[in-house]
């Protein structure tokens, strides 16, 4: 491993320059105006995999954006690790809140990242973390140190729910046959407290529309006499939680996993400062479901949140109208035993039922995914823990994440293998937000740590 570390150290600047080039491409999968950029990003990944030494590298067409595939099969008798990542990114909006251009990466020092962090959309989610694997693979290939077989599956639709990945994997299961899926699209507790994600919440994402009169109306002439869709929508959304923070959709909690008191106690022993948490977010108090801590609310409990809401006139100055319609995007994060299709149906039925007769309501499902829990007893977890110990000098803490990677459950269903989630980002890295960033320490530490996982996983698989 010393030879690999020397190679990585000698190529640090190139590793960084390549990532910055990747971050300059605005691969926003949710917005069709960036279609050419998303395709360009796939081509970028393809070329870098070829340069790193992968075989059979190709851009696999799907019903949507393509999947970049590559492999290195050194011995069919050795274990095979399939690396999953995504090259698409979230929209950068609101642009005006960025301190620098979202696709013009800059490096700045912060209190949490004193060695510097890359500020750009996708820096942490997931270009920076995905690209660690390409560079770790390159370092192993350059030093004849690859201990097992590797496959790459890098997609371009994760941020819109991976609609094309499932059908493609089902139709090409043999192509992606492996012993474990390796993903870096999660985080760790702190730069000196590594952790392994052992659970992900599922997702149900919907858009709602409330329609009243057939056109915007004069608020003086019609106000108070006609249902205002904006007022109605606000009242309907407010009713989705009670005074204790519980979600009021009928049947929403029927299948929610009951986490044992022992596991909850262990979870709350993780290093966490509520005061630092509030200070970082510039809030005076936290809010959430009664009876649960902040750590629990963000991981083992389901949620319902408005992600966007709009209606009427929002331009400069005043325009006194009663809007014709109002819209909102709503996401529900789900926990083990909840089913995304069931939750979407329950929400639709509830939202339509609580609508007054003065408006018409439409609920449009967008995408969803199932929650997963990954075992801490398998060799993949043990290999990952040993890898963190080798580079961080301390054991990793198992931790459930509040985020969602919908395709993890699909991998287990279709490919019959578990996923190991080795994330190197931090919760403070502002993923999905303005000023997203990723620490240089984290980027380089990931490249250093990943080869150890391959080594230990191969060794343990032979036992």
N, C-alpha and C positions, 0 to 999 in steps of 0.2 A: 504493500500500500504506500510505502514511502516514495516509490517511483511515481505512482499516480499523483501523489500530493505535489511532488516536484514539478510534474508536467502541468498540473492545474495552476500552480502558482506562476509558472512561466507564461501561461496563456490567459491570465486573469483579465488583462485589458482587452484582448480580442473577444473573450466571452462576453464582456460588458458591451463592447461596441456592437456586437451582433445582436444582443438583446435590444439595445437602443434602436437599431434599424428595424427590428421586428415591431417594436412599440410605436414606431412612426406610421405604421400602416393602420388606418382606421377600420378595422374589421368588425363593424357593428352588424351583427346578424339580424337584429330586429328591424332595421331600416333598409328598405330596398335600394335607396340611393347609394349605399355603400357596397353594393353587390360586387363590383369590380375589385374593390379593396379586399373583400373577404376571399375572393378567388386568388388574388395576388398573394395573400398571406399563406394560403395552402401551398402555392408554388414555392414560397420562401422556405417553408418547413420541409418540403420535399427535397430541395437542393441541399439543405443543411444535413438532412439524414444521409443523403448520398455522400456528402463530404465527410461525415463522421464515420462512414464505413458500413452502413446498412446495405443489405441486399434486397432485391425485389421491391424497391421503393416505387410506389405508384399513387396517383390521385384517383381514388375510387369514387365514381359518380354515384349520387343518390338522388332521391326525389327532390332534395333540397341542396344544401351546400355539401361539398365532398368531404370524404374522410381520407386522411393521409395515412398510408400504410407502409411499413418497412419491417424487415426482420434480419436477424442474424442467427442462423441455426448452426451451431458448431458441433453438436452431437445429439441425435434424436433421443439418446438414452439419458441425457441430462434434463433437469427441470426447465420449464419454459415460463418466463415472466412476461406478461403482456402489460405494457405501459399505456395507460389511458390519460389523455389530456385534451384540452380544447384550445383552439386558436381564435375563436370569436370572443368579442368583448361586449360589455354593456354599453348602451348609449351614454354619451358624455354629459348630457343635460343634467342640471342647468349649467351651461357653459360659463355664465357670468360669475359663478362661485369658484371657479378654478383660479388658483394663484399663478398658474402658468398653463400653456396650451396643453389640453389633454392628450394630444398626439404629437407633442413637441417635448419629449422627455428631458427632464433636468434632474440633476443630483443635488440634494440639499441635506445638510445635517439637521437632525432633530434631537430632542431630549431622549427619545426612545431609540433612535438610530444615530448615535454619535459618529459612527463611521460613514454615514451618508445613506440616503434612500433615493431610489428612482421614483420620481413623481410622473405618472402617466396613466392613462386608462389602460387596464390590462396588466399593469406592472406586477401585481400580485395574483390577480384573478383573470386568466390563469397563464398568461404568456410567460411571466417570469418563472413560475413554478414548473410549467411544462418544459420550458427550454432548459432547465437544470438537467432534465433527464437526457436530452440530446447531448449536452456537453459532458455529462458523466459517462455516457456511452462512448463518446469520442475519446475520452481519456483512457478508458479501458481498452478500446480497440488500438489506440496508438502505442500502448504498452503491453500488448498481447496478454491482457489480464482479465478477459471476459470469462467468467467461470460457468456460465449457463447460457441457455438460449434466450433471446429477447425478441419480442414483437412490439411494434408501435401502432397505436390506434389513436390518432389525433383528429378530432372532429371539429366542425365549424358551426354547430347549432346548439351548444349546451345552454347558452344564455336565453334561448327561446324554447327550452324543454326537450331538446334532442329528438324532434319528431321523426327524423330520417334514420337515426342510428339503430333503433330497435329492429325495424324491418330489414335493414341491411345485415345486421348481425345474425338474425334468424335465418336469412338466406345464405349466409356465408359462415356458419358456425365452425366448420372445419378450419377455415382460414385463421380464425382467432383462438383455436384450441390452445389451452395453456394450463398451468398449474395454479396460478394466482394472478389477479389483476393488481397492478401497482398504480396508485393515484396520488398525486400531490396537488390537491385543490382544496385543502383545508388549512388549518392553522395550528399553532402550538401556544402554550400558555404565555411564555416569555422567552427571550433569547437565552436565558440561563436556566429555563425550566422546560425542556422538551416534553411533548406529549403526543400521544397517538390517538387519533379519532376512532372511537369504537361504536359510534352510532350517528345516524343522520336522520333528520326529520323529513317526512314526505311533504308533498305540496299539492294544493288545489288552487288554481289561479283562474279567476273569472273576471268578466267585465259586465257591469250592469248599466242599463240605460233606463231613465225615467222620462216619459214623454207626457206632456200636458196639452196645451192648445196647439193648433196647427202652424203657429208662427210666434215669434217674439211679440209681446204685447206692451202697450204703454202702461207703465206701472201705476200711473195716476188714475187712468180710466178703468183699468181692470184689476188693479191691486186690491186684495181683500175679497174679491168676488170669484176669482178663478184659481184653481190649484196651481201653486208655483213649484215646478219640478225641482228646483234647487232647494227650496225649503223642505219639500217632501223627502228628497234624497237624504238631506242632512239628518232629518228626524229618524228615517229608517236606519241609517248607519249607526246613529247614536243608540238605537235600541238593540243593536247586536251584542252589546255587553251589558251586564247588570252592574249594580253598585259594588259588587265584589270582584269585578273583572272576569266573571264567567261568561262564556259565549252562550247566547240564548237560542241558538238554532236547535230545534228539537232533534234529539238523538245524536247530537254532535259528540258527546262523551261516552256513548254506549260501549265502544270497543277500546277505549283508551287503556293502555297498559298501566297497571298499578306497580310502581317502582317501590321496592322494599325499603323499609326504614334504614336498613344497613347500607344499601347502595346510596340512598340520599345523604346519609351521614358521611360516607366516604367521598362523595362528590363535593360536598361543602368543605372538605379539608384541603382542596386545591388552593394554591396561593391566589388570593383575590382580595382587593381592597375596594370596598364600596365607595369610599371617599375619592380615591383615585379615578374610579370608573365614572363618577359623576363629574369630577373636575375635567376629565378628558372630553366628555360630551358637553360640557358647559351647561349642566342642568342642576337644579337645586334639590330634586328628589326623583326617585325612581317610581315606577307605576307598573302594576300588573296584577295577576291573579292572586287573590288573598290566600294566605296559607303556604306560600312558596317563596323561596329565596330568589334573588336575582339570577344566580347560577342555574337554579332549577327552571325558572320561567323561560330562560333562554336555551333550554336543551330538552328537558323531559316532559314539557307541557305543550299542548297544542295552542295555536294562536289564530287570530283573525285580524288582519290589518288592511287599511286603505293604503294603496300604493300611489294613487293619483286620483284627483277629482277635478272636474271642470264643468262650467255652465255659464251661460249668459255673456255679458260684456266684461272683458278683463283688460281692455286697452287703457291708454292714458286718458285721464279726465273722467267725466261722468256721462253715462248714457242710461237713462231711466227706463229700463225694460224689465218685463217679467219674462224670463227665458222660456223657450218652447220645450227644452229638454235639458237634462243633467246626466252626467256620466261619472262613473268611478271604476277604477281597477282595484280588485280586492284579492289578496293572497291569504291562504290558510296553510300554516305549517302543521304537519301532522306527526303523530308519534306512533310507535309500534302498535300494531293491530288495527289501526285506522286504515281504511281503504279510500284512495283518492276519488274514485268514481262515486262511491257511496256518499262521501262528504260533499262532493259537487252537487249531487242530486238533492241531498238534504238541504243544502244552502238554497238551491233554486226554488224548491218547494216553499221554504220558509220566507224567502224574500218576496215571492209572488203573493204569498198569503197576507203579509203585513202591509201590502200596498193599498192605499185608499182608492176609492172608486174614481177619484178625480184625475188619476194618471194611469198610464199603461206602462208596464214594466217588462223589460227583456233581460234575461241573464244568459250571457254567452260564455261557455267554458273555453279557456285558452289551452292550458296544458297542466299536467299533473305528474306525480311520481310517488312511489311508495317509500315509507320509512324503512330503515334497515338498522340492525345491530350486528356488529362484527365481533367474533369471539376473541378473547384474550388468551385462549389456551392453545391455539394452533401454532405451527412452526412459523407461519408468516409473521404473526405478532411478535413471537420470540426473536425472530431474526431482525425485525425492525427495531425492537428494544435494544438488542445488542449493538446494532448499527449506531443508534443514538448514543449509547454508552461509549462507543469507540471514539466519537468525535466531540461529544459534549461533556463527557466525563461523568455522566449521571444517568440513572435510569429514567425512562420516559413514563409519564403519568397517563393512564387511560382516561379519556375524557369524551363525553358525548358532545356532538356539535349541534347547534341550532339550525345550521344550514341544510340545504338539500342538494343531492346529486342524484337525480331520478334514475339514472341508468345503472346505478350500483345494484339495485334489486333485480333489474333485467339481466345483468351479467350472471348472477347466481341462477336465475331461472333458466336461461338459454344455454350458457356455457357450463353450468354446474360447478362453478368455482367461487371462492370467497375473494373479497377485495381487501387489501391493506391500504389504509389511508395515512400516508406519511406527508403531512403538511408542514410547511416551514414559514408560513405567513403569521401575522399577528392580528388580533381583533382590531387593533388600532390602525391598521393599514388602509382603512377607508375604502374597502372594496364596495363597488356599486355606488359610491359617493363621489362628489367632487374631491379632487386632490388625492386620489388613490395613489398609494406608494408601496414600495417593497424595498426592504433594507439590503444594502450590499452584503452585509454579514450573512443574512438569510440566504441570499442567492448563492454565494460561494460555499456556505456551510451545507446547503443542499447538494451541491455538486460533489462535495467531499464525502457526504454521508451515504448517498445512494449506492456507490459501489460496495460498501460494506454490507448492505442488505443483500445484494446478489451473492456475495461470498458466503454469508451466514446461511441464507436460504438454501443454497446449493449444498453446503455441508450438512445441514440438518435434514434435508430431504434424503440424503444417502444413509442416514442412521437407521 
